[in-house]
Amino acid sequence: MSILAAVDCGTNSVRLLVSEGQGRQRRVLDRRMTITRLGRGVDATGRLEPAAIDRTVEVLGEYRRALEDLGATAVRATATSAARDAANAEDFFVAAEAALGVRPELIGGDEEGHLAFLGATAELDPADGPFLVVDIGGGSTECVVGTTEPVAVRSLPMGCVRLTERHLTEDPPEPEGLSNAIAEATELYDDLLREVPEVHAARTVIGVAGTVTTVAAVEIGLTEWDRDALHHFTLTRAAAEDVFRTLATEPLADRVHNPGLEPDRADVIVGGCCALVALYRTLGLDSILVSEADILDGLLYALADRVDG
């Protein structure tokens, strides 16, 4: 049995998944997430901050030690929106490779979407498709339609960090800023509906990544993270709107105390909520299926297909 690992260097967080097994029949050995905010300020400056690089590289060094302790035989690492948009991304890649031992691959929005779809739909019955997988990240949101494989992918230039930095600069956010963030997200979803008619045929909408799982965790009131409670939880529009109203009207000092909300995510979760509620409203959705399996799982499956055949 092979021991394989995937590392995802996102705009907001860095994540690790290690598993053993053969092919896609695998047992998780380690799964972790650390918020490092690699993409802080990239939307405004077009560059990665040295401090953000340092934070992320430090975590990658910790991940390398975990990989060595577990005896990982193959590792695939990727970098997404923040690195795509940064003129000095090479500085990050050089330091990341030195820390992790593997150079992260810079992947485009289409591949990011394909991997998220692979991870999110692997456990689902194709009879419940076509699926629309929506991955609300820190700097981009990937929307992917398909049943057993993607037939259409769009990467939208918005995410929890990007919307927060553009519109939600007050504490708590001002109504005008919230309206502007939702309007930007709505315009992008309107473009999606117009340009990708397959979206209208989706029978199951799946939400992945930190914004969606956090809103679900707050709705449930989790006092500690419980993957089983969140994975394939049905998040209704009414619940998402209620969480949004609560978080958006609280100052950060109060917001951090909501059960289910990681303190390090509290400053950008309202931006993510704007992208999420705009999704419900624009597509006319009553609910979405929350998935804890996402691009990280897709990375590992793709690596397993390549290594194990």
N, C-alpha and C positions, 0 to 999 in steps of 0.2 A: 504494500500500500504506500502511496506517495503522500508526503506532507507538503502541501502547497499553501502559498500565502498571497494575499492581495492587499495593496496599500493604495488608498485614494486620497490625494492631496487636493482638497476642495478649497473654495473661497473662504468658507467659515470654519471648517474642521478638517482634521486628518484622521483617517480611520484605518484599522487593521483587521483582517480576517485571516485566520489560519485554520486549516482543516486537514483531516487525513481520510484516505479512502481510495477508491478506484473510480475513475470517470466522475460522474456527477453524484454517485452514491458516497456521501462524505459525512464525517462527524466533525463538528466544530470543536477546535481545541482552544481557540482564543478569539475573542471579538472585542474590540475596544474603540473608543472615539475620544478625541481630545480637541477642544476648540482652541485654535491658534490664530484665527482671523488673518490668514495669509493675504486675503484680498482687501484688507483695510486701506481705504483711500485710493484704490486703483482706478475706480470710475472717474475720479476727479483729476488725478495726476498722471495716469497711464504708467505708473511704476509701482513695484513692490517696495514697501518700506523695509529698510534694513532690519528693524526690530521685529517685523512680522516674519521675515526670512529666518531670523535667529530663533524665534519661538518655534517655528515649524521644524527647523532642522534639529533642535534639541529633542523634540518629540520623536522624530525619525530615528535618532540615535537610540532612544528607549525602545522603539519598535525593533530595531536591529538586534538588540540584546534578547528580546523575546523570541525572535525568529531563530537565533542561534541556540537558545535554551530548548526550543521545541524541535530543533533539527529540520527546519524547512529545507526542502531540496530544490524548490523553484519558487521564485517571487516575481510578481508582476506589479509594478507601481505606475500610477497615472497622475497627471495634473490636468486640471480642467479650466474653468472660466477665468480665474484670476491670472493664471500663467499665460493664457491665450491673449489677454488684454495688456500685459505688461511688457514694456520695452526692454526691461532688464531681467526678463525671465531666466536668461542664461546664468545669471548670478545665483539664482535659486537652484537651478538644476545641478550646477557644479557642487554647491554645498550639500544638496540633498543626496547626491550620489556618494559623496565622501561619508556622510552620516549613515545612510541606509545600506550602502554596498550595491545598490541597484539604481540606475538612472531612471527617474520617472519619465514615462512617455507623455508627450503633450498630445492630447487627443482633442479632436474637434467636437462640436455640438452633436453632429450626426452619430458619431461613434459613441459618445456619451449616452445618447438616447438609446441606441441599440443595446448597450450593456445594461442600462437601467431596465429596459423591457425584458431582457433575458433573465435578470434576477427576479423581477417582480412577478413574472408570469410562470416561472418554472413549476410551481406547485399547484397551479390552477387548471381546472378542466377547460379544454378548448371550447367545449359546448357553451361556456359562459361568455365567450368572445363574440364579436371582436372586442378587444380591450383598448382603452385609452390609458396609457401610463403617463402621469404628470409628476415630474421630478422638480420640485421647487428647491433650488439650491441657494447658494449665497449670492452668486453673480449672474446666474442664468437659470432658465426653466426649460427643461426638455419635455416635449409632448410627442408621444409615440403611439401610433395606431397599428394594430395588427391582431392576429389570432395566434398562430404558432410562430410567426416571425413578423418583424416590422414591415409595413407597407408604406408608411409615411412617417417622417421625422421632421420636427421643427424645433430649433433652439431659439428661445426668446430671450432678449437681453434684459432680463430682470431677475431679481432674487431678493432674499431678505436683507442682505447687506446693501445691495445697490439701491433698493427702494428706500431704505432707512437713510442712507447718506444723501440721497437726492431730495427727500421730502420731509423726513421726520426728525428735524433737528432740535425741536423743543421737548421739554420734559414736564408733563406728559405731552404727547404730540398734539398740535393744534388741529382743529377740525379741517381747516383748509389744506394742511399737509396730508391728512388722511384721505381727503377727497382727491387730491392730486395723485397720490400713490395708487389709489384704486382706479382712477381714470386712466393712468398709464398702463396698468395691468389689463384693464378692460379693452383698451385699444389694441393691445397685442393679441389678446384672445379673439377679438373680432377679426383681426387679420388671419388668425389660425383658422377660424370657421370658414372664412371666405376662400382661403387658399388650399385648405385640406378638407375637401368634402367628406372624406372617409370618417372624420370625427363624428359626423351626425349619425353614423351607423353603429357607433360603439355601444355595446350593451352593458359593459362593466367599466367604470372609471376607477383607476387605482392611483392612490396618492402615496408617494414615497419621499424619503429624506426627512431632515430634522424638523422643518416647519410643520409638516403634516403629523408626524408622530408626536411632536410636542403638544400641538393643539388637542390631539386625542388623549394624551396623558393628562393634560389639564382638565379636560372634560371628565375623564374617569376619576381624577383626583388621586393619582398615584403618588404615594409618599416615597417610593423608590422605584427605579426603572424595572419594568417587568415586560420583557419582550413578548412573552406568551399572551399577556393581556392586550397588547397593542396589535400584534400580528393578525391581520384579517378582521380587525375591529371595524364595524360600520360607523362612520362618522357622518351624522346627518348635517344638513345645511343649518338647521335651527341650532344645533349644538355648536357648530363652528362660528356662527354669527354671535352666539352668546359669549363664547370664549373671547372672540375679537373685541366685543364691547367692553368686557371686563378688563382685558389687558391694555386696551388703547386708552382707557380713561384713568388708569393708575399711573402715578409717578414711578420711576424705576425703583426707588427705595421700597415701595410697596409691592410692585410687580414681582420682584424676586422671591416673594414668600408664597406664591401660588404653588400648591403641590403639583408635581409633574413638570415644572419649568426649571430647567437647569439655570443657575444664576448666570453663567457665562453666555447664555443665549438670550437673556432677558432684554438686552438693549436692542436686539434686532428682530425679536419675535413679532412685534407689531407690523413691521415691514413685510414679514412673511405672511402674516394674517391678511394683509391687504391683497397679496397675490392669491391667497387661498379663497377668500370670500368673493373676489372678482371672478374666480373660476366657477364657483357655484352660480353666481348671478348671471354671468354671460352665457354659460352653457345650459342654464335652466336645470341644474342638478338638484335632486332631493338628498342624495347621499353619495359618498365615495367609499371605496374599500381601502383601508389603511394597510400598507405592507411594510414590514420591517426588512424585507429582502429587496435589494435595490442594486445600484451600480456596483457596489462592492461584491455582492454575490455573483453578479454577472461577470465581473472580472475573474473571479475564481473559477466559474464554470468554463469560461473561455480558455483560461490557462489549463484546466484539467483536460479539455478537449484536445489541446495541443500536445500536452505532455503524455497523457495516458492513452490517447487515441480513441 
